Amino acid sequence: MYQLSKVDKKFPGVHALKAVDFEVGRGEIVGLVGENGAGKSTLMKVIYGAYQPDGGQILMDGKSMRFANPRAAMEQGIGMVFQEQSLIANLTVMENIYLGYEQQFVRFGVINWKAMAEAARMQLAKVKLDIDPGRITSTLSFAQRQLVELAKVLTLEERVQGDLVILLDEPTSVLDEDEVKLLFKLVRELTSRASFIFVSHRMDEVMDLSDRIYVMKDGAVVDMVKRGEASVEAIQHKMVGRVVDKRYYREQRQVPYDASKVLAEMKDVKLPGRVAQIDLKLHAGEVLCLVGTEGSGREAILRTLYGMLTPLAGTVTLKGRTVTRFSPRGSVEAGMGYVPRERKVEGIVAGMNVHENMTLSQMGRHSTAGVFRIGGEKALARDWIARLSIKASSETADCGTLSGGNQQKVVLAKWRSGGSDILLLDHPTRGLDIGAKEDVYEMIRDMTDDGVGIILVADTLEEAIGLSHTIIVVKDGAIQKRFDCATGAKPSLFDLIHYMI
Amino acid sequence: MDFQRLKPHLPWITLLILVAIVGTADDTFLKPANLLNLMGDIVPLFIMALGLTFAIYIGGIDLSAQSMANLITVVATIYLGSLGGWVALLCVAVGAGLGTLSGYITTKLMVPSFISTLATGGIAISLSQYLSGQRALNMDAAQRDAVFGWMIAKTGPVPHELFIAAVLLAIALFVERRTTLGRVLKAVGAGEPAARASGIDVARYKILAFAISGGLAAIAGLIFSVKLSGGAPAIANGFLLPAIVAVLVGGTPLTGGVGGVLNTAIGTMIVAVIRTSMLYFDIEATAQQMVFGLVLIVAIAVTIDRAKLRTVK
């Protein structure tokens, strides 16, 4: 019904899509997987009309189509449920659902709110969401907003003739397990109304939901598998072009930590919000992983250790000294480094070059009376560019132009070159491709070998289990369970999830 | 060559084109003596723009610069008699002090700089009106010549103001390129959250940027009052718009992080050429601010980094 034939898309310097063939049948759920940079987002943008292909054809029921913009695609029945939710938080649910399409409710220049609420209620019923359409969107939970978004796309049903194709971009990334189950059930029921294209990083979910799965790598579709025809491992293998196994997390390099040397300690710490009774100890050479769902309190713990939040009660001790004034500056002076989740916002300064970024946290070390010794600074940057094989044209290359993996290496080098021995890593591998991820894992082992203590909030549970010496499960702002993760005796995914939810 | 790559070179290209246009229209324009006078005349404006560059470089703005200069002309005139040469120190202290106040309000009370500096500017205006009794004051000519005469003298054909400007530019350039202060200001302009997450006490440096802006506005006011041999609460009115134009035309966008003091030097020369060309082309004095307003709009529209702006209000 919906078909892409030999679709090509080029950007300056990148061949983003290479003769992609793609097909969605009526009432079908099609999965789309691939590593970051494989071309999934570009393909999606071509499908919902944000990009126009340079070559090939878009066919609907055999007719060639060309969409100038997303609205044109919507008018042909192609809707997109965005990962970064596109709802406007301070509008009501119904206003959001009919944003840009209010005309149908207008009488004499005035909106008939009753009619809109009635219509919105009907849309919400399609996604089995029983809420007042007059509610302000920001008061809804994340999962509810996701459903409103879906309901918004489903208004296409009344608006367009013909079939619907709905793109779901990472719809489960912040949902908990029950919410995911509900969403999947709903999507399956909705196949009577529409076809779906499901994009996710979570392989098990894609396998669970999709009738067929397209695997992308380097801008091309490398395989298409039908439900039940391939295992998770086989698909992963196709995505990355090699086998992902235990060695992936460098488990063979994990050595016991030095239990006699405590680098950081939190005692009965209470934080604003509902985080309370946090006790933890970080030792030299230890990777301590905080595991929990979004909003469980992991980030708050991390940011408190870094001095960005001040606890209400309890004590934080860094290398034997109790912290009295909480500030990132104090933490950095105590030898702490922070690799934030938002790499482009808090990690690197785009517009500054590599050596400027690397010394940003340790300017005192490279200056005399406030005047830089730029020669030494550059030498340090060159050294670390070589040590971490950072792909940058030189130490004076703008960090904003580097790839995500190389930016992350610059951030890590910033702290390591300054001699930080307590590192807080918040999703250090988020958005990195496999090769870059492995480089980060390798660096983590290098650092622990040097006696650095690392507190990690991992991107996936597998990553948490693979990398850590200790896992602390946080739920609703309290520590639920502490796992010892010595090599060979690691807890399973199931063990963790049991305490997380 | 695409526009993004051309952008950093626009200021000096604009300057060359303008000079060429005015030079062909008026053959006295390019004579060295004329050019030196032209540049000497613009020095107070340049120094004010130099200070403003620091505020704009971090992504803020200092709207108090003109009021500050007004206040300083009054302060300099009143206290020249009793303090002699030390009045210069008082002027810079007042300027830097009020700048610090703006910086404090901006960083600690989280009031956007365009409001906090507008407010401190208001304070400066009131102070100058109070101190002057709303009258134009005159310096004692003999004492002015004895203490600050060197500022407005000439060595051969070169006005001394140019040396002052050159020294201040050199210092500012050194601060910007070689010191931790300059590096932090760039980081704040280009990506403040990352600077903060690197353990830098961002607020302290931001306050310093406003203090520098205030201090340089004060020096501008001082030279201006020496030139005019007096002070009044509205004497420097008409400076702010061209000074902001100089910074932005020079290539330091309102979003901050790129450009710098050297750009402002070029921007000021552009302003100087525009100003003179208006005399040559018989544009009335009353229309000058309109021209600068238009240039400002064009300069902002061309230089601003739209990637950093999600919405404009």
Contacts between the chains, C-beta under 8 A, distances in Angstrom:
chain1	res1	chain2	res2	distance
A	327	B	201	7.4
A	328	B	196	6.6
A	328	B	197	6.5
A	328	B	198	7.6
A	328	B	199	4.4
A	328	B	200	7.9
A	329	B	199	4.8
A	329	B	200	6.9
A	329	B	201	5.2
A	331	B	199	6.6
A	332	B	198	7.3
A	332	B	199	3.0
A	333	B	199	7.4
A	338	B	197	5.8
A	340	B	197	5.5
A	342	B	193	7.6
A	345	B	191	7.2
A	345	B	193	5.0
A	345	B	194	6.8
A	346	B	193	4.6
A	346	B	194	5.2
A	346	B	196	7.5
A	346	B	197	4.1
A	347	B	194	6.1
A	347	B	197	7.4
A	348	B	191	7.3
A	348	B	194	6.0
A	349	B	186	7.9
A	349	B	187	5.0
A	349	B	190	4.9
A	349	B	191	3.7
A	349	B	194	4.6
A	349	B	195	6.6
A	350	B	190	6.5
A	350	B	191	6.1
A	351	B	186	7.7
A	351	B	190	3.7
A	351	B	191	7.0
A	351	B	257	5.1
A	351	B	258	6.4
A	352	B	186	6.3
A	352	B	187	6.2
A	352	B	190	5.8
A	352	B	191	7.6
A	356	B	183	6.3
A	356	B	186	7.6
A	356	B	187	7.6
A	360	B	183	7.5
A	360	B	187	6.0
A	360	B	194	7.4
A	360	B	195	6.6
A	360	B	198	4.3
A	360	B	200	7.0
A	361	B	198	4.1
A	361	B	199	5.3
A	361	B	200	7.6
A	363	B	180	4.4
A	363	B	183	6.5
A	363	B	184	7.5
A	363	B	200	7.8
A	364	B	180	7.6
A	367	B	179	7.4
A	367	B	180	5.2
A	370	B	179	4.9
A	370	B	180	5.0
A	370	B	181	6.2
A	371	B	178	5.5
A	371	B	179	5.4
A	371	B	180	7.8
A	372	B	178	5.6
A	372	B	179	6.7
A	372	B	180	6.7
A	372	B	183	6.9
A	374	B	178	7.3
A	414	B	198	7.1
